Amino acid sequence: MERCQNCRRFTGQPRQPKVGEHVDFTIVRGDGRSKRISVRTGKLMLIKADGFSVIYRGRVYHSDAVSCPDEPSSLTLSFVGMCECEKESSHA
């Protein structure tokens, strides 16, 4: 994915990782009052219809979304967002 020169958000489609590659995934921890969200890098073990299985520090985690380490994570995309410059100019 690339950064847009106008809005500095991300543009393009993320690359789909393959089993055995290192991927970034999100871990959510917390109690009833607060949550801690962090992105970790692990090895993709299994691709399923409802998510992914990733090994990180000897433990298997199940994640809804993974990304390649050189791509923005789902957490980064939620903060920065996707470019909509081309969509806006086509509607004008």
PDB file of N, CA, C and O in Angstrom:
ATOM      1  N   MET A   1       0.839  -1.176   0.000  1.00  0.00           N
ATOM      2  CA  MET A   1       0.000   0.000   0.000  1.00  0.00           C
ATOM      3  C   MET A   1       0.885   1.239   0.000  1.00  0.00           C
ATOM      4  O   MET A   1       1.991   1.230   0.539  1.00  0.00           O
ATOM      5  N   GLU A   2       0.396   2.265  -0.591  1.00  0.00           N
ATOM      6  CA  GLU A   2       1.144   3.522  -0.708  1.00  0.00           C
ATOM      7  C   GLU A   2       0.395   4.626   0.043  1.00  0.00           C
ATOM      8  O   GLU A   2      -0.792   4.496   0.341  1.00  0.00           O
ATOM      9  N   ARG A   3       1.099   5.694   0.337  1.00  0.00           N
ATOM     10  CA  ARG A   3       0.476   6.882   0.931  1.00  0.00           C
ATOM     11  C   ARG A   3       0.041   7.814  -0.185  1.00  0.00           C
ATOM     12  O   ARG A   3       0.780   8.015  -1.149  1.00  0.00           O
ATOM     13  N   CYS A   4      -1.149   8.384  -0.064  1.00  0.00           N
ATOM     14  CA  CYS A   4      -1.649   9.362  -1.028  1.00  0.00           C
ATOM     15  C   CYS A   4      -0.856  10.658  -0.856  1.00  0.00           C
ATOM     16  O   CYS A   4      -0.579  11.069   0.270  1.00  0.00           O
ATOM     17  N   GLN A   5      -0.491  11.298  -1.961  1.00  0.00           N
ATOM     18  CA  GLN A   5       0.280  12.543  -1.901  1.00  0.00           C
ATOM     19  C   GLN A   5      -0.571  13.715  -1.416  1.00  0.00           C
ATOM     20  O   GLN A   5      -0.032  14.678  -0.870  1.00  0.00           O
ATOM     21  N   ASN A   6      -1.896  13.651  -1.606  1.00  0.00           N
ATOM     22  CA  ASN A   6      -2.772  14.757  -1.200  1.00  0.00           C
ATOM     23  C   ASN A   6      -3.158  14.681   0.271  1.00  0.00           C
ATOM     24  O   ASN A   6      -2.938  15.633   1.021  1.00  0.00           O
ATOM     25  N   CYS A   7      -3.736  13.549   0.690  1.00  0.00           N
ATOM     26  CA  CYS A   7      -4.289  13.457   2.047  1.00  0.00           C
ATOM     27  C   CYS A   7      -3.410  12.661   3.012  1.00  0.00           C
ATOM     28  O   CYS A   7      -3.679  12.650   4.214  1.00  0.00           O
ATOM     29  N   ARG A   8      -2.355  11.989   2.507  1.00  0.00           N
ATOM     30  CA  ARG A   8      -1.419  11.183   3.296  1.00  0.00           C
ATOM     31  C   ARG A   8      -2.071   9.946   3.923  1.00  0.00           C
ATOM     32  O   ARG A   8      -1.488   9.330   4.815  1.00  0.00           O
ATOM     33  N   ARG A   9      -3.260   9.581   3.472  1.00  0.00           N
ATOM     34  CA  ARG A   9      -3.876   8.331   3.909  1.00  0.00           C
ATOM     35  C   ARG A   9      -3.390   7.218   2.994  1.00  0.00           C
ATOM     36  O   ARG A   9      -2.690   7.477   2.015  1.00  0.00           O
ATOM     37  N   PHE A  10      -3.760   5.978   3.310  1.00  0.00           N
ATOM     38  CA  PHE A  10      -3.293   4.839   2.529  1.00  0.00           C
ATOM     39  C   PHE A  10      -4.192   4.589   1.327  1.00  0.00           C
ATOM     40  O   PHE A  10      -5.409   4.761   1.394  1.00  0.00           O
ATOM     41  N   THR A  11      -3.567   4.177   0.220  1.00  0.00           N
ATOM     42  CA  THR A  11      -4.292   3.857  -0.996  1.00  0.00           C
ATOM     43  C   THR A  11      -3.803   2.517  -1.524  1.00  0.00           C
ATOM     44  O   THR A  11      -2.656   2.139  -1.284  1.00  0.00           O
ATOM     45  N   GLY A  12      -4.658   1.795  -2.239  1.00  0.00           N
ATOM     46  CA  GLY A  12      -4.289   0.495  -2.797  1.00  0.00           C
ATOM     47  C   GLY A  12      -4.855  -0.636  -1.970  1.00  0.00           C
ATOM     48  O   GLY A  12      -5.494  -0.419  -0.940  1.00  0.00           O
ATOM     49  N   GLN A  13      -4.609  -1.845  -2.436  1.00  0.00           N
ATOM     50  CA  GLN A  13      -5.088  -3.045  -1.758  1.00  0.00           C
ATOM     51  C   GLN A  13      -3.938  -3.718  -1.016  1.00  0.00           C
ATOM     52  O   GLN A  13      -2.828  -3.802  -1.542  1.00  0.00           O
ATOM     53  N   PRO A  14      -4.191  -4.199   0.204  1.00  0.00           N
ATOM     54  CA  PRO A  14      -3.126  -4.897   0.934  1.00  0.00           C
ATOM     55  C   PRO A  14      -2.811  -6.245   0.301  1.00  0.00           C
ATOM     56  O   PRO A  14      -3.681  -6.885  -0.289  1.00  0.00           O
ATOM     57  N   ARG A  15      -1.566  -6.664   0.429  1.00  0.00           N
ATOM     58  CA  ARG A  15      -1.130  -7.964  -0.089  1.00  0.00           C
ATOM     59  C   ARG A  15      -1.614  -9.063   0.856  1.00  0.00           C
ATOM     60  O   ARG A  15      -1.532  -8.913   2.075  1.00  0.00           O
ATOM     61  N   GLN A  16      -2.111 -10.155   0.307  1.00  0.00           N
ATOM     62  CA  GLN A  16      -2.595 -11.274   1.114  1.00  0.00           C
ATOM     63  C   GLN A  16      -1.415 -12.163   1.516  1.00  0.00           C
ATOM     64  O   GLN A  16      -0.691 -12.656   0.651  1.00  0.00           O
ATOM     65  N   PRO A  17      -1.218 -12.369   2.811  1.00  0.00           N
ATOM     66  CA  PRO A  17      -0.098 -13.207   3.263  1.00  0.00           C
ATOM     67  C   PRO A  17      -0.375 -14.690   3.032  1.00  0.00           C
ATOM     68  O   PRO A  17      -1.526 -15.100   2.882  1.00  0.00           O
ATOM     69  N   LYS A  18       0.675 -15.477   3.004  1.00  0.00           N
ATOM     70  CA  LYS A  18       0.582 -16.928   2.817  1.00  0.00           C
ATOM     71  C   LYS A  18       0.977 -17.630   4.111  1.00  0.00           C
ATOM     72  O   LYS A  18       1.660 -17.053   4.957  1.00  0.00           O
ATOM     73  N   VAL A  19       0.547 -18.868   4.256  1.00  0.00           N
ATOM     74  CA  VAL A  19       0.878 -19.663   5.436  1.00  0.00           C
ATOM     75  C   VAL A  19       2.399 -19.788   5.537  1.00  0.00           C
ATOM     76  O   VAL A  19       3.073 -20.065   4.545  1.00  0.00           O
ATOM     77  N   GLY A  20       2.931 -19.581   6.742  1.00  0.00           N
ATOM     78  CA  GLY A  20       4.363 -19.659   6.984  1.00  0.00           C
ATOM     79  C   GLY A  20       5.046 -18.303   6.998  1.00  0.00           C
ATOM     80  O   GLY A  20       6.174 -18.185   7.478  1.00  0.00           O
ATOM     81  N   GLU A  21       4.379 -17.271   6.476  1.00  0.00           N
ATOM     82  CA  GLU A  21       4.964 -15.929   6.481  1.00  0.00           C
ATOM     83  C   GLU A  21       4.744 -15.254   7.825  1.00  0.00           C
ATOM     84  O   GLU A  21       3.836 -15.619   8.573  1.00  0.00           O
ATOM     85  N   HIS A  22       5.579 -14.268   8.127  1.00  0.00           N
ATOM     86  CA  HIS A  22       5.373 -13.451   9.317  1.00  0.00           C
ATOM     87  C   HIS A  22       4.293 -12.421   9.008  1.00  0.00           C
ATOM     88  O   HIS A  22       4.288 -11.806   7.942  1.00  0.00           O
ATOM     89  N   VAL A  23       3.378 -12.244   9.960  1.00  0.00           N
ATOM     90  CA  VAL A  23       2.267 -11.311   9.789  1.00  0.00           C
ATOM     91  C   VAL A  23       2.089 -10.489  11.059  1.00  0.00           C
ATOM     92  O   VAL A  23       2.498 -10.904  12.143  1.00  0.00           O
ATOM     93  N   ASP A  24       1.475  -9.323  10.910  1.00  0.00           N
ATOM     94  CA  ASP A  24       1.073  -8.513  12.054  1.00  0.00           C
ATOM     95  C   ASP A  24      -0.379  -8.831  12.374  1.00  0.00           C
ATOM     96  O   ASP A  24      -1.195  -9.007  11.470  1.00  0.00           O
ATOM     97  N   PHE A  25      -0.702  -8.905  13.667  1.00  0.00           N
ATOM     98  CA  PHE A  25      -2.070  -9.141  14.099  1.00  0.00           C
ATOM     99  C   PHE A  25      -2.326  -8.348  15.365  1.00  0.00           C
ATOM    100  O   PHE A  25      -1.387  -7.898  16.022  1.00  0.00           O
ATOM    101  N   THR A  26      -3.575  -8.177  15.705  1.00  0.00           N
ATOM    102  CA  THR A  26      -3.957  -7.340  16.838  1.00  0.00           C
ATOM    103  C   THR A  26      -4.346  -8.213  18.031  1.00  0.00           C
ATOM    104  O   THR A  26      -5.101  -9.174  17.885  1.00  0.00           O
ATOM    105  N   ILE A  27      -3.829  -7.875  19.198  1.00  0.00           N
ATOM    106  CA  ILE A  27      -4.198  -8.538  20.450  1.00  0.00           C
ATOM    107  C   ILE A  27      -4.978  -7.530  21.291  1.00  0.00           C
ATOM    108  O   ILE A  27      -4.535  -6.399  21.492  1.00  0.00           O
ATOM    109  N   VAL A  28      -6.141  -7.952  21.777  1.00  0.00           N
ATOM    110  CA  VAL A  28      -6.961  -7.103  22.646  1.00  0.00           C
ATOM    111  C   VAL A  28      -6.987  -7.752  24.024  1.00  0.00           C
ATOM    112  O   VAL A  28      -7.398  -8.902  24.177  1.00  0.00           O
ATOM    113  N   ARG A  29      -6.541  -6.997  25.021  1.00  0.00           N
ATOM    114  CA  ARG A  29      -6.536  -7.480  26.397  1.00  0.00           C
ATOM    115  C   ARG A  29      -7.249  -6.460  27.260  1.00  0.00           C
ATOM    116  O   ARG A  29      -7.305  -5.276  26.928  1.00  0.00           O
ATOM    117  N   GLY A  30      -7.788  -6.929  28.365  1.00  0.00           N
ATOM    118  CA  GLY A  30      -8.388  -5.989  29.297  1.00  0.00           C
ATOM    119  C   GLY A  30      -9.450  -6.626  30.159  1.00  0.00           C
ATOM    120  O   GLY A  30      -9.820  -7.786  29.982  1.00  0.00           O
ATOM    121  N   ASP A  31      -9.926  -5.837  31.093  1.00  0.00           N
ATOM    122  CA  ASP A  31     -11.010  -6.289  31.956  1.00  0.00           C
ATOM    123  C   ASP A  31     -12.290  -5.592  31.522  1.00  0.00           C
ATOM    124  O   ASP A  31     -12.363  -5.082  30.404  1.00  0.00           O
ATOM    125  N   GLY A  32     -13.270  -5.561  32.361  1.00  0.00           N
ATOM    126  CA  GLY A  32     -14.555  -4.967  32.005  1.00  0.00           C
ATOM    127  C   GLY A  32     -14.519  -3.456  31.830  1.00  0.00           C
ATOM    128  O   GLY A  32     -15.381  -2.892  31.155  1.00  0.00           O
ATOM    129  N   ARG A  33     -13.529  -2.792  32.431  1.00  0.00           N
ATOM    130  CA  ARG A  33     -13.500  -1.332  32.385  1.00  0.00           C
ATOM    131  C   ARG A  33     -12.596  -0.762  31.307  1.00  0.00           C
ATOM    132  O   ARG A  33     -12.865   0.328  30.802  1.00  0.00           O
ATOM    133  N   SER A  34     -11.549  -1.455  30.945  1.00  0.00           N
ATOM    134  CA  SER A  34     -10.607  -0.904  29.973  1.00  0.00           C
ATOM    135  C   SER A  34     -10.085  -2.010  29.064  1.00  0.00           C
ATOM    136  O   SER A  34     -10.146  -3.196  29.388  1.00  0.00           O
ATOM    137  N   LYS A  35      -9.570  -1.581  27.915  1.00  0.00           N
ATOM    138  CA  LYS A  35      -8.978  -2.520  26.963  1.00  0.00           C
ATOM    139  C   LYS A  35      -7.631  -1.976  26.509  1.00  0.00           C
ATOM    140  O   LYS A  35      -7.450  -0.769  26.354  1.00  0.00           O
ATOM    141  N   ARG A  36      -6.686  -2.899  26.299  1.00  0.00           N
ATOM    142  CA  ARG A  36      -5.387  -2.554  25.719  1.00  0.00           C
ATOM    143  C   ARG A  36      -5.291  -3.249  24.376  1.00  0.00           C
ATOM    144  O   ARG A  36      -5.442  -4.467  24.283  1.00  0.00           O
ATOM    145  N   ILE A  37      -5.041  -2.477  23.346  1.00  0.00           N
ATOM    146  CA  ILE A  37      -4.928  -3.009  21.994  1.00  0.00           C
ATOM    147  C   ILE A  37      -3.482  -2.842  21.553  1.00  0.00           C
ATOM    148  O   ILE A  37      -2.917  -1.751  21.637  1.00  0.00           O
ATOM    149  N   SER A  38      -2.887  -3.944  21.078  1.00  0.00           N
ATOM    150  CA  SER A  38      -1.511  -3.875  20.601  1.00  0.00           C
ATOM    151  C   SER A  38      -1.364  -4.742  19.355  1.00  0.00           C
ATOM    152  O   SER A  38      -2.102  -5.707  19.158  1.00  0.00           O
ATOM    153  N   VAL A  39      -0.406  -4.379  18.530  1.00  0.00           N
ATOM    154  CA  VAL A  39      -0.113  -5.119  17.311  1.00  0.00           C
ATOM    155  C   VAL A  39       1.181  -5.889  17.524  1.00  0.00           C
ATOM    156  O   VAL A  39       2.183  -5.320  17.958  1.00  0.00           O
ATOM    157  N   ARG A  40       1.163  -7.170  17.220  1.00  0.00           N
ATOM    158  CA  ARG A  40       2.330  -8.039  17.368  1.00  0.00           C
ATOM    159  C   ARG A  40       2.622  -8.728  16.042  1.00  0.00           C
ATOM    160  O   ARG A  40       1.747  -8.819  15.180  1.00  0.00           O
ATOM    161  N   THR A  41       3.848  -9.214  15.876  1.00  0.00           N
ATOM    162  CA  THR A  41       4.249  -9.941  14.674  1.00  0.00           C
ATOM    163  C   THR A  41       4.458 -11.406  15.040  1.00  0.00           C
ATOM    164  O   THR A  41       5.217 -11.727  15.955  1.00  0.00           O
ATOM    165  N   GLY A  42       3.777 -12.288  14.316  1.00  0.00           N
ATOM    166  CA  GLY A  42       3.884 -13.726  14.535  1.00  0.00           C
ATOM    167  C   GLY A  42       3.936 -14.456  13.212  1.00  0.00           C
ATOM    168  O   GLY A  42       3.976 -13.833  12.151  1.00  0.00           O
ATOM    169  N   LYS A  43       3.934 -15.776  13.274  1.00  0.00           N
ATOM    170  CA  LYS A  43       4.002 -16.603  12.072  1.00  0.00           C
ATOM    171  C   LYS A  43       2.607 -17.146  11.763  1.00  0.00           C
ATOM    172  O   LYS A  43       1.959 -17.737  12.626  1.00  0.00           O
ATOM    173  N   LEU A  44       2.151 -16.940  10.525  1.00  0.00           N
ATOM    174  CA  LEU A  44       0.827 -17.394  10.106  1.00  0.00           C
ATOM    175  C   LEU A  44       0.832 -18.907  10.005  1.00  0.00           C
ATOM    176  O   LEU A  44       1.613 -19.495   9.257  1.00  0.00           O
ATOM    177  N   MET A  45      -0.057 -19.528  10.773  1.00  0.00           N
ATOM    178  CA  MET A  45      -0.104 -20.980  10.851  1.00  0.00           C
ATOM    179  C   MET A  45      -1.240 -21.560  10.018  1.00  0.00           C
ATOM    180  O   MET A  45      -1.081 -22.618   9.408  1.00  0.00           O
ATOM    181  N   LEU A  46      -2.399 -20.873   9.984  1.00  0.00           N
ATOM    182  CA  LEU A  46      -3.582 -21.426   9.343  1.00  0.00           C
ATOM    183  C   LEU A  46      -4.488 -20.294   8.879  1.00  0.00           C
ATOM    184  O   LEU A  46      -4.679 -19.305   9.586  1.00  0.00           O
ATOM    185  N   ILE A  47      -5.045 -20.452   7.675  1.00  0.00           N
ATOM    186  CA  ILE A  47      -6.036 -19.509   7.162  1.00  0.00           C
ATOM    187  C   ILE A  47      -7.371 -20.240   7.151  1.00  0.00           C
ATOM    188  O   ILE A  47      -7.522 -21.265   6.486  1.00  0.00           O
ATOM    189  N   LYS A  48      -8.348 -19.701   7.898  1.00  0.00           N
ATOM    190  CA  LYS A  48      -9.667 -20.321   7.986  1.00  0.00           C
ATOM    191  C   LYS A  48     -10.705 -19.380   7.384  1.00  0.00           C
ATOM    192  O   LYS A  48     -10.409 -18.225   7.079  1.00  0.00           O
ATOM    193  N   ALA A  49     -11.919 -19.887   7.219  1.00  0.00           N
ATOM    194  CA  ALA A  49     -13.002 -19.072   6.666  1.00  0.00           C
ATOM    195  C   ALA A  49     -13.374 -17.929   7.607  1.00  0.00           C
ATOM    196  O   ALA A  49     -13.767 -16.857   7.148  1.00  0.00           O
ATOM    197  N   ASP A  50     -13.255 -18.143   8.912  1.00  0.00           N
ATOM    198  CA  ASP A  50     -13.665 -17.124   9.880  1.00  0.00           C
ATOM    199  C   ASP A  50     -12.490 -16.387  10.517  1.00  0.00           C
ATOM    200  O   ASP A  50     -12.690 -15.647  11.481  1.00  0.00           O
ATOM    201  N   GLY A  51     -11.276 -16.567  10.009  1.00  0.00           N
ATOM    202  CA  GLY A  51     -10.143 -15.840  10.560  1.00  0.00           C
ATOM    203  C   GLY A  51      -8.822 -16.526  10.294  1.00  0.00           C
ATOM    204  O   GLY A  51      -8.686 -17.306   9.351  1.00  0.00           O
ATOM    205  N   PHE A  52      -7.847 -16.222  11.143  1.00  0.00           N
ATOM    206  CA  PHE A  52      -6.482 -16.700  10.969  1.00  0.00           C
ATOM    207  C   PHE A  52      -5.954 -17.224  12.296  1.00  0.00           C
ATOM    208  O   PHE A  52      -6.372 -16.765  13.360  1.00  0.00           O
ATOM    209  N   SER A  53      -5.040 -18.181  12.237  1.00  0.00           N
ATOM    210  CA  SER A  53      -4.331 -18.667  13.422  1.00  0.00           C
ATOM    211  C   SER A  53      -2.865 -18.262  13.282  1.00  0.00           C
ATOM    212  O   SER A  53      -2.223 -18.532  12.267  1.00  0.00           O
ATOM    213  N   VAL A  54      -2.353 -17.608  14.323  1.00  0.00           N
ATOM    214  CA  VAL A  54      -0.994 -17.066  14.305  1.00  0.00           C
ATOM    215  C   VAL A  54      -0.256 -17.551  15.544  1.00  0.00           C
ATOM    216  O   VAL A  54      -0.815 -17.555  16.641  1.00  0.00           O
ATOM    217  N   ILE A  55       1.010 -17.964  15.370  1.00  0.00           N
ATOM    218  CA  ILE A  55       1.852 -18.360  16.499  1.00  0.00           C
ATOM    219  C   ILE A  55       2.700 -17.162  16.891  1.00  0.00           C
ATOM    220  O   ILE A  55       3.408 -16.591  16.061  1.00  0.00           O
ATOM    221  N   TYR A  56       2.624 -16.785  18.165  1.00  0.00           N
ATOM    222  CA  TYR A  56       3.424 -15.686  18.708  1.00  0.00           C
ATOM    223  C   TYR A  56       3.950 -16.117  20.070  1.00  0.00           C
ATOM    224  O   TYR A  56       3.168 -16.398  20.978  1.00  0.00           O
ATOM    225  N   ARG A  57       5.267 -16.172  20.217  1.00  0.00           N
ATOM    226  CA  ARG A  57       5.936 -16.580  21.463  1.00  0.00           C
ATOM    227  C   ARG A  57       5.440 -17.934  21.965  1.00  0.00           C
ATOM    228  O   ARG A  57       5.221 -18.117  23.162  1.00  0.00           O
ATOM    229  N   GLY A  58       5.264 -18.886  21.038  1.00  0.00           N
ATOM    230  CA  GLY A  58       4.883 -20.239  21.400  1.00  0.00           C
ATOM    231  C   GLY A  58       3.419 -20.441  21.706  1.00  0.00           C
ATOM    232  O   GLY A  58       3.018 -21.541  22.085  1.00  0.00           O
ATOM    233  N   ARG A  59       2.613 -19.413  21.554  1.00  0.00           N
ATOM    234  CA  ARG A  59       1.179 -19.507  21.842  1.00  0.00           C
ATOM    235  C   ARG A  59       0.397 -19.226  20.569  1.00  0.00           C
ATOM    236  O   ARG A  59       0.793 -18.373  19.774  1.00  0.00           O
ATOM    237  N   VAL A  60      -0.713 -19.936  20.367  1.00  0.00           N
ATOM    238  CA  VAL A  60      -1.532 -19.756  19.173  1.00  0.00           C
ATOM    239  C   VAL A  60      -2.614 -18.725  19.466  1.00  0.00           C
ATOM    240  O   VAL A  60      -3.352 -18.847  20.443  1.00  0.00           O
ATOM    241  N   TYR A  61      -2.703 -17.709  18.610  1.00  0.00           N
ATOM    242  CA  TYR A  61      -3.731 -16.676  18.705  1.00  0.00           C
ATOM    243  C   TYR A  61      -4.641 -16.772  17.485  1.00  0.00           C
ATOM    244  O   TYR A  61      -4.191 -17.105  16.389  1.00  0.00           O
ATOM    245  N   HIS A  62      -5.911 -16.480  17.683  1.00  0.00           N
ATOM    246  CA  HIS A  62      -6.877 -16.463  16.588  1.00  0.00           C
ATOM    247  C   HIS A  62      -7.250 -15.015  16.330  1.00  0.00           C
ATOM    248  O   HIS A  62      -7.642 -14.293  17.247  1.00  0.00           O
ATOM    249  N   SER A  63      -7.127 -14.591  15.073  1.00  0.00           N
ATOM    250  CA  SER A  63      -7.348 -13.194  14.723  1.00  0.00           C
ATOM    251  C   SER A  63      -8.293 -13.094  13.535  1.00  0.00           C
ATOM    252  O   SER A  63      -8.301 -13.960  12.660  1.00  0.00           O
ATOM    253  N   ASP A  64      -9.089 -12.028  13.514  1.00  0.00           N
ATOM    254  CA  ASP A  64      -9.997 -11.784  12.392  1.00  0.00           C
ATOM    255  C   ASP A  64      -9.265 -11.210  11.193  1.00  0.00           C
ATOM    256  O   ASP A  64      -9.671 -11.424  10.051  1.00  0.00           O
ATOM    257  N   ALA A  65      -8.183 -10.480  11.450  1.00  0.00           N
ATOM    258  CA  ALA A  65      -7.448  -9.824  10.361  1.00  0.00           C
ATOM    259  C   ALA A  65      -5.952  -9.884  10.634  1.00  0.00           C
ATOM    260  O   ALA A  65      -5.507  -9.733  11.772  1.00  0.00           O
ATOM    261  N   VAL A  66      -5.191 -10.105   9.579  1.00  0.00           N
ATOM    262  CA  VAL A  66      -3.734 -10.058   9.649  1.00  0.00           C
ATOM    263  C   VAL A  66      -3.235  -9.211   8.487  1.00  0.00           C
ATOM    264  O   VAL A  66      -3.944  -9.005   7.502  1.00  0.00           O
ATOM    265  N   SER A  67      -2.007  -8.723   8.616  1.00  0.00           N
ATOM    266  CA  SER A  67      -1.402  -7.950   7.530  1.00  0.00           C
ATOM    267  C   SER A  67       0.082  -8.271   7.468  1.00  0.00           C
ATOM    268  O   SER A  67       0.673  -8.718   8.451  1.00  0.00           O
ATOM    269  N   CYS A  68       0.668  -8.044   6.327  1.00  0.00           N
ATOM    270  CA  CYS A  68       2.109  -8.247   6.166  1.00  0.00           C
ATOM    271  C   CYS A  68       2.841  -7.169   6.969  1.00  0.00           C
ATOM    272  O   CYS A  68       2.338  -6.052   7.087  1.00  0.00           O
ATOM    273  N   PRO A  69       4.006  -7.477   7.519  1.00  0.00           N
ATOM    274  CA  PRO A  69       4.720  -6.501   8.354  1.00  0.00           C
ATOM    275  C   PRO A  69       5.065  -5.193   7.638  1.00  0.00           C
ATOM    276  O   PRO A  69       5.161  -4.147   8.280  1.00  0.00           O
ATOM    277  N   ASP A  70       5.253  -5.240   6.314  1.00  0.00           N
ATOM    278  CA  ASP A  70       5.573  -4.008   5.598  1.00  0.00           C
ATOM    279  C   ASP A  70       4.317  -3.255   5.153  1.00  0.00           C
ATOM    280  O   ASP A  70       4.425  -2.211   4.509  1.00  0.00           O
ATOM    281  N   GLU A  71       3.141  -3.764   5.484  1.00  0.00           N
ATOM    282  CA  GLU A  71       1.864  -3.107   5.193  1.00  0.00           C
ATOM    283  C   GLU A  71       1.328  -2.497   6.493  1.00  0.00           C
ATOM    284  O   GLU A  71       1.718  -2.929   7.577  1.00  0.00           O
ATOM    285  N   PRO A  72       0.448  -1.509   6.401  1.00  0.00           N
ATOM    286  CA  PRO A  72      -0.148  -0.973   7.624  1.00  0.00           C
ATOM    287  C   PRO A  72      -1.086  -1.995   8.266  1.00  0.00           C
ATOM    288  O   PRO A  72      -1.810  -2.704   7.566  1.00  0.00           O
ATOM    289  N   SER A  73      -1.072  -2.068   9.588  1.00  0.00           N
ATOM    290  CA  SER A  73      -1.945  -3.004  10.302  1.00  0.00           C
ATOM    291  C   SER A  73      -3.374  -2.470  10.316  1.00  0.00           C
ATOM    292  O   SER A  73      -3.621  -1.318   9.957  1.00  0.00           O
ATOM    293  N   SER A  74      -4.296  -3.306  10.729  1.00  0.00           N
ATOM    294  CA  SER A  74      -5.691  -2.872  10.822  1.00  0.00           C
ATOM    295  C   SER A  74      -5.843  -1.749  11.850  1.00  0.00           C
ATOM    296  O   SER A  74      -6.704  -0.882  11.701  1.00  0.00           O
ATOM    297  N   LEU A  75      -5.008  -1.767  12.889  1.00  0.00           N
ATOM    298  CA  LEU A  75      -5.037  -0.699  13.893  1.00  0.00           C
ATOM    299  C   LEU A  75      -4.572   0.623  13.277  1.00  0.00           C
ATOM    300  O   LEU A  75      -5.180   1.667  13.514  1.00  0.00           O
ATOM    301  N   THR A  76      -3.505   0.579  12.496  1.00  0.00           N
ATOM    302  CA  THR A  76      -3.011   1.785  11.818  1.00  0.00           C
ATOM    303  C   THR A  76      -4.048   2.303  10.828  1.00  0.00           C
ATOM    304  O   THR A  76      -4.284   3.509  10.755  1.00  0.00           O
ATOM    305  N   LEU A  77      -4.666   1.406  10.068  1.00  0.00           N
ATOM    306  CA  LEU A  77      -5.681   1.828   9.098  1.00  0.00           C
ATOM    307  C   LEU A  77      -6.890   2.468   9.775  1.00  0.00           C
ATOM    308  O   LEU A  77      -7.493   3.390   9.225  1.00  0.00           O
ATOM    309  N   SER A  78      -7.249   1.986  10.966  1.00  0.00           N
ATOM    310  CA  SER A  78      -8.389   2.585  11.656  1.00  0.00           C
ATOM    311  C   SER A  78      -8.073   3.998  12.146  1.00  0.00           C
ATOM    312  O   SER A  78      -8.967   4.841  12.222  1.00  0.00           O
ATOM    313  N   PHE A  79      -6.806   4.262  12.478  1.00  0.00           N
ATOM    314  CA  PHE A  79      -6.420   5.609  12.901  1.00  0.00           C
ATOM    315  C   PHE A  79      -6.215   6.545  11.711  1.00  0.00           C
ATOM    316  O   PHE A  79      -6.698   7.677  11.726  1.00  0.00           O
ATOM    317  N   VAL A  80      -5.504   6.085  10.682  1.00  0.00           N
ATOM    318  CA  VAL A  80      -5.143   6.936   9.550  1.00  0.00           C
ATOM    319  C   VAL A  80      -6.243   6.967   8.497  1.00  0.00           C
ATOM    320  O   VAL A  80      -6.586   8.035   7.991  1.00  0.00           O
ATOM    321  N   GLY A  81      -6.794   5.814   8.166  1.00  0.00           N
ATOM    322  CA  GLY A  81      -7.872   5.721   7.183  1.00  0.00           C
ATOM    323  C   GLY A  81      -7.378   5.450   5.778  1.00  0.00           C
ATOM    324  O   GLY A  81      -6.180   5.464   5.494  1.00  0.00           O
ATOM    325  N   MET A  82      -8.342   5.204   4.915  1.00  0.00           N
ATOM    326  CA  MET A  82      -8.062   4.938   3.508  1.00  0.00           C
ATOM    327  C   MET A  82      -8.330   6.196   2.689  1.00  0.00           C
ATOM    328  O   MET A  82      -9.219   6.981   3.020  1.00  0.00           O
ATOM    329  N   CYS A  83      -7.569   6.383   1.633  1.00  0.00           N
ATOM    330  CA  CYS A  83      -7.698   7.544   0.752  1.00  0.00           C
ATOM    331  C   CYS A  83      -9.041   7.527   0.025  1.00  0.00           C
ATOM    332  O   CYS A  83      -9.469   6.490  -0.482  1.00  0.00           O
ATOM    333  N   GLU A  84      -9.688   8.668  -0.021  1.00  0.00           N
ATOM    334  CA  GLU A  84     -10.940   8.806  -0.744  1.00  0.00           C
ATOM    335  C   GLU A  84     -10.856   9.929  -1.767  1.00  0.00           C
ATOM    336  O   GLU A  84     -11.887  10.406  -2.243  1.00  0.00           O
ATOM    337  N   CYS A  85      -9.661  10.354  -2.108  1.00  0.00           N
ATOM    338  CA  CYS A  85      -9.467  11.463  -3.050  1.00  0.00           C
ATOM    339  C   CYS A  85     -10.048  11.133  -4.433  1.00  0.00           C
ATOM    340  O   CYS A  85     -10.724  11.967  -5.036  1.00  0.00           O
ATOM    341  N   GLU A  86      -9.785   9.918  -4.934  1.00  0.00           N
ATOM    342  CA  GLU A  86     -10.280   9.535  -6.259  1.00  0.00           C
ATOM    343  C   GLU A  86     -11.801   9.433  -6.266  1.00  0.00           C
ATOM    344  O   GLU A  86     -12.443   9.801  -7.250  1.00  0.00           O
ATOM    345  N   LYS A  87     -12.389   8.930  -5.163  1.00  0.00           N
ATOM    346  CA  LYS A  87     -13.847   8.821  -5.077  1.00  0.00           C
ATOM    347  C   LYS A  87     -14.489  10.199  -5.089  1.00  0.00           C
ATOM    348  O   LYS A  87     -15.495  10.412  -5.766  1.00  0.00           O
ATOM    349  N   GLU A  88     -13.906  11.146  -4.335  1.00  0.00           N
ATOM    350  CA  GLU A  88     -14.466  12.502  -4.265  1.00  0.00           C
ATOM    351  C   GLU A  88     -14.388  13.216  -5.603  1.00  0.00           C
ATOM    352  O   GLU A  88     -15.327  13.914  -5.987  1.00  0.00           O
ATOM    353  N   SER A  89     -13.273  13.051  -6.324  1.00  0.00           N
ATOM    354  CA  SER A  89     -13.131  13.747  -7.602  1.00  0.00           C
ATOM    355  C   SER A  89     -14.035  13.167  -8.671  1.00  0.00           C
ATOM    356  O   SER A  89     -14.423  13.885  -9.593  1.00  0.00           O
ATOM    357  N   SER A  90     -14.389  11.867  -8.578  1.00  0.00           N
ATOM    358  CA  SER A  90     -15.282  11.281  -9.574  1.00  0.00           C
ATOM    359  C   SER A  90     -16.727  11.699  -9.339  1.00  0.00           C
ATOM    360  O   SER A  90     -17.531  11.674 -10.271  1.00  0.00           O
ATOM    361  N   HIS A  91     -17.076  12.087  -8.103  1.00  0.00           N
ATOM    362  CA  HIS A  91     -18.450  12.523  -7.805  1.00  0.00           C
ATOM    363  C   HIS A  91     -18.653  13.999  -8.115  1.00  0.00           C
ATOM    364  O   HIS A  91     -19.792  14.437  -8.274  1.00  0.00           O
ATOM    365  N   ALA A  92     -17.586  14.768  -8.204  1.00  0.00           N
ATOM    366  CA  ALA A  92     -17.717  16.211  -8.402  1.00  0.00           C
ATOM    367  C   ALA A  92     -18.030  16.569  -9.836  1.00  0.00           C
ATOM    368  O   ALA A  92     -18.171  17.747 -10.162  1.00  0.00           O
TER     369      ALA A  92
END
